[in-house]
Amino acid sequence: MNYEDRLQAAIDRLHQEGRYRTFIDIERLNGSFPHAVWHRPDGEDRQITVWCGNDYLGMGQHPAVLAAMHEAIERSGAGSGGTRNISGTTIYHKQLEAELADLHRKEAALLFTSAYIANDATLSTLPRLFPGLIIYSDELNHASMIEGIRRNGGAKRIFRHNDVAHLRELLAADDPEAPKLIAFESIYSMDGDFGPIEEICDLAQEFGALTYLDEVHAVGMYGPRGAGVAERDGLMGRVDIINGTLAKAYGVHGGYIAASERMVDAIRSYAPGFIFTTSLPPAVAAGAAASVRHLKGDREIRELHQSRAKTLKMRLKALGLPIIDHGSHIVPVHVGDPVHCKKLSDLLLEEHGIYVQPINFPTVPRGTERLRFTPSPVHGPDEIDRLVKALDELWSQCALNRAELSA
């Protein structure tokens, strides 16, 4: 067998389907977000505006975050030096976990190297702690949740997206004595829609199930202190395990869960994805703690973030562009074809200096390809103007449908 030929054939298929992912080499400019330098393959650098980043609030350049990281580097050096169990637990890790537990009003929190690993490690470990556990998972849950549930070897049920009636049917059909857990998200990042947290918590209470809520696209941005949608809706106390990230609204790196002290103790003691992984560098933990601490009290930045998103959606709707609007900060514009989606992305970058990555299958179902914009407080009126005008021009140039999608 010629292995290299097989690899090339697999890559060629992606090119033919318009799904081949191209990495854009950019250099973010501290103090100038969302502006960056695009290091082009031809060697000609170009200034661009990033419209698809997950540093939702621009905290990756906040002075308090950078100062905390500089101080930690001066005191502790670069790496942590080990796993959490073997010399890799520092004061910075403990301080960050305390900030996160306080944020979510939980007894404890546990750090991971990413929210993906936090989901995977936790969901794959829970059946070891609760033999016979049945996990009920929303069909549009993130890949990290799907992978963790798949690897755990236990029973799983998939309910239709945000369909509480279907979830009830599945819960009612199973053994009432079996341990159960419902896994879902507060904001689904591809459409920007909200999960029915209260209704799911009601079902969990009725059927004796645990709840596992992924707040990755909500922490820092929703709720009085930025704890997420569950805090905004007064439901944090009804959620057993909350998953969050430090790499999006908090602008740094890492992931975590927040739960009861016993739950956290059990996960840290049994999850291989936690036990055998080198801990976050102290400077990263220090910067994340500073970001969480700052955003607990900065409501103004959250209000400005929502205002920017509303402005962009209003202006795109006025042009008749097919945006998907569920009321969150995420602004997807439906294209519906992978080749057109890639072409629009390329034209925006090459002709207008606007960087937005095409979202194609398998991230979204075939036929629902889209450009996904993530406005932030640092995207000002000028950046919004340039984006809206560019999209208007390209939509006409490519003769694409302007009929608005329903939310």
N, C-alpha and C positions, 0 to 999 in steps of 0.2 A: 504493500500500500504506500502511495505517495502522500504523506501527511501534509506537506506544504501545499499540494494541489487541492486537497480537501479544505484546508484553511482558506485558500484563495477563493474557492467556489462559494464558501459561506459568506465571505466578505462581498463577493460580486453580487450575491442575492440581495444584500442590503442596498447596494448601489442601485440595482435595477428597480427595487421597490421604493426608492427615494427615502430610505430610512437610515442611511449611513450617517453616523454621528461625526461631525467635524469639530475638533477642539479649537477654539479661538484663543490665541495666546495674548492675554491682556495683562497690563500692569495697573492695578488700582493706585490712585494718587491720594495719599493721605492728606486730608484737609480739603479735598476737591470732589469727594463722592457726590454724585454718581459718575463723575468723569473718570476716564481711564485712558491709557495708551494701548492701542492695538499694535502689536508687533507682527507685521504682515510677513508672509513667507518670502516676499520679494525684497525684504529688508527695509522697506519704507514704513516708518512708524507713523501712526495717525491717531489723532485725538477722537475719542468716541464717547457716547453716553450709554451706560449700561442700564437696560430696562428689564432685565430678567434675573437680577440678583436676589438672594434671599437675606441680605443684610437689610431687613425691612425698615429699620429705623435709622440706619447710618451709624449705629453704635460702634462699628469697627474703627471709627476715627475719633471717638469721643475722648476728650482729654483725661477724664477720670479713669477710663479703661486703660489707656496707654500708660498713664502714670503708674497705675497699679502693676502693670506688666513689667515696666522698667525697674521698679523697685524690687519685685520678686526675682528678676534675673540678676540684679546686683547682689541680692542676699543669698540666693540659692542656686544660681547657675541655670543651665539649660534644661536638662531632663530630670525626671523624678527619681531615676536610679533603680526602679524595680516595680514589681506588681504591688497592689495595695497591701497584700499580706506580707511581702518580703521587702521592707524598707521603702516602699513607694507611697506611704501615707504621710503627708506633710500637713502643717498647719493650714496651708492654703486649701487643701482638699477638704479638711474638716470645716473650715470657715464657709466654703462654698456650699457644702451639703447642709449646713445650718441655715444659710440664706434661703436655699431652695425649700427646705422643710417649712420654714416660716412663711415663705411666699404662698405655698399651697395649703397652709394650716394643717400640715400633717406631722406626725410624730418624728418622721425620719425621711431622709432622701439618700439615694445611692448614685454615684457618678459612674458613667461609662465613657468610652472613648468617642461614641457618637450615639445619637438617638436611634439610629438603625440597629446598632449593637444592643442598646438598651431594650428595644422591642424584641429582637431576636432572642437574646439571652433570657429575658424574663419569661416570655411566652413559651419558650421551649423547655423551661425549667419547672414551670408550675405543675405539670402533670406528675412530676416526681414528688412534689409536696402534697398533692391531692390525688392519690391514685383513683383512676376512673373518671377523671375530670373531662367534662364535655365543654368545648369552647365554641361559642356562637360568634361568628365573624361577619361583619358587613362585607358584601361582595366587592366594594371599592376600597377596602383597607389598603394601606401602604404595603409595598413589597416586603418591607422588614417584618411587618406583622404576619403577612402570609407565610413568609419563610419560617418564622419562629413557630407558628402553629403547625406547619407541615412537618417540621423536624421533631416535634415533641412526641410523636408516636401515639398520641391519644386520639380520642374521638373529636370530630369537628362537624359543625353545621354551618352552612353559608346562607345568610339571609339576604334577600334583595335589598338594594341600597336604600337605607333610611326607611325601610318598610317595617313598621312596628307590628302590624298585623301578622306579617309573615314570621317575624321573630317569635311572636306569641304562639303561633301554630307549632313551631319547632320546639319551643320550650315545653309546651303542653304534651307533646308526643313522647318525651323522654321520661325516664324513671324519675319520679319526684325526689328520690333519695340520693340520686347521683350528684356529685359536686359539679357546679356549673360556673362558667365565666363568660361574660359578654364583652367582646372587644370591638371598639369602634373609635371614630375620630370626632373631634369637635368641628374642625374645618377640613374639608376635603380639597386638597390643593389644586387639582386640575380644573374643577368647575367652580371652586370657591363657595360651595354650599355648606350649610351647617348640619351637624348631626342632631337628632332629637334627644338630647341628653336627659331631660326630665322624664320623658315617656319611657326611655330605656331603663332609667333608674327605678321607675315604678314597676316595670316588669321584673327587674332583678329582685326587688323586694318581695314581689308576689311569689316568685318561683325560687327564692333562696339562692340567687346567683351573685357572684362577685362581679364588679364592673371594672373594666380596664379602658381608660380613655387616653387616646393620643392627642395631646394639645400642641403638637410641634408647630403648627402654623397659627397658633393663637397666643402662646406665652409671650409676655412682654407687650402685647398689643391690645388685649381685651381685659376688661375687669378694672376695678378701681386701682389695683396695684400691679396690674399686668400679669395676673396669674392665669388668665385664659378665659374662655367662654364659660366654663363652669363657675368661675368666680363671678363673672358678669351676671350670670343668671341665678346666683345664690345657691349653687348645687355642689360645690366642692366637697362638702361634708358627706354627700351621698355617693361619691366615687371612691372606690377602694384603692385603685392604683392609677396614678397619673404619670404619663410619659411626656417628657419635654426635651427641647434642644437648647443648646447654648450657642448654636452656629447660625441662627437666623436672626430673630429680633435682637438678641443679645450681642450679636456681632463678633463672637469669638469662636469657640469650638467645644464639642463634647455633647453628651446627652445624659439623661438621668431618669430615674423613677422617684416618685414621692408616694409614701404609703405609711402604714402602721409600722411601729418599731419592729414587731415580730416578722412582718412580711419582708421588710428590708433585710433583717438579719438572716432570714431563711434564704433569700435570693443571693445575698453576698456569700453565703456559705455553700450553696449548691450549684450556682451557675458557672459553667466553664468559661463563658464569654467574659465574665468578670474576674474570676479567680486567676486565669492564666494570661491576662493582658497587662502590659506595662501601663501604669496610671498616667493621667494627663500631666504634661509638664507643669511645674509649679506656677510659672508665669501665666500660662493659659488659665489655670484655675483662679489665680488672683484677678486677672482681667475679667473673667466671667462673673466672679463675685462682685466686683465693682459695678459691672453693668446691671446685674440683677438688683443690687442695692440702689443704684441710681433710678432705675425705671420704676421701682416701687413707689417713688414719689413724683414722677414726672408725667402727670396727666396731659400736659400741654402737647407733648410730642405725640402722644397717642391720638389726641383730637386732630392735630395737624395731619397725621398719617391718614386718618379716615377722610378728612376733607380733601386731600390730594386725590385719593381713590375715587371719591364721589365726583370730583370735577372731571377727571379723565373719563369716567363712564358716561357722564352727562354729555360731554362733547363728542364722544364716539357714537353715542346713540343719535345725536343730532345729525350726524352724517349718514345714518342708516346702516352703520357697520354692525355685523352680527355678533354682538358681544353677549357673553353669558353672565348675567348679573343676579347673584343670590344675596347681595347685600354685604359681602365681605370685602376685604382689601385687595383680593385677587381679581385681575381683569383679563379673562380669556377672550380672545377674538377667534371665532370659529372660521376655519378655512375648509376643512373637509376633504383635503387631498394632500398626500405627503409631498408630492413633487411641487405643487403650488406653494405649500407651506415653506418648503426649503427655499424656493425661489424668492418668496417675499422676504424671508430672513436675510438672504444674500443681498438683495437689492437695498434693504434698509441699511445694512452695514456698509456696503460699497458706495452707495450714492448719497446716503444721508448721515452716515456716522452714528447710526442707532443700532445697538446690539440687543437682539432678542432671539433666543434659541428656539427653533421649531420643536413642537411637542408632537411626536408621532407614535405609532404603535411600536412596542407594546405598552408604553407609558399610558396611552389612551387607546380606546377601541378604534379599529379601522373605520374611516369615514367621519371621525370626530377630530381629526388633526387640527391643531390650533396654535396661534401665537399667544403666549401667556405673559402679560405685563404685570410687573410688581412695582407700582408707584410707591414712593417713600416720602418722608418729610423733606428730604434733600433734593427731590425732583421739583423744582420751582416752576413758575408760570412759563418761563422761556423754554425749558425742556419739554413741558407739556405741549406748548404751541408747536414746536418743531416735530414732535411725534405725531400729533394730530394731522398736521399738514402733509407729512410724509405718507401716512396711511391713506389719507384721502386721495393723494396723487397716485399711489401704487394700486389702490383698489380699482381706480378707473383704468389705469394702464393695463392691468391684468384682467379687466372685464369680469370682476368677481361680484357675486351676489351681495346686494346691500340690504336684503330683507332681514330685519332684526329677529333674532331667536327669542322665544319666550323663556323666562327665567325658570 
